[in-house]
């Protein structure tokens, strides 16, 4: 079968970097290792909410390789790295909000 081993999909090797960056002024190409469309699309949406981000797009070069390539272009106000960090913080904040709403709405529900 062509599918990679599950450990190869999620487990980082000792010397493997999670995020690689090729910087060219206010344009950066980030490569995310061991990620797929889930992370790529969430980050792209959060990046595009930022008014200083002029372009954010990603691709997964091959469906069996868990690598996402994301290109970010910003205006002169912030760098692409700063925009990515802010987008990651925004994702974490959104998840915390969803978790709190879930926990508060599930109070009193009996579990079997």
TAFENWO-V769214 format. One record per run of one state. SS is the DSSP state (A for helix, B for strand, O for the rest). FROM is the first residue (numbers start at 1). TO is the last residue. If there is no record, write none. Layout:
[[SS FROM TO] [SS FROM TO]]
//
This chain:
[[O 1 5] [A 6 10] [O 11 18] [B 19 24] [O 25 26] [B 27 33] [O 34 36] [A 37 48] [O 49 52] [B 53 59] [O 60 66] [B 67 74] [O 75 79] [A 80 105] [O 106 112]]
//
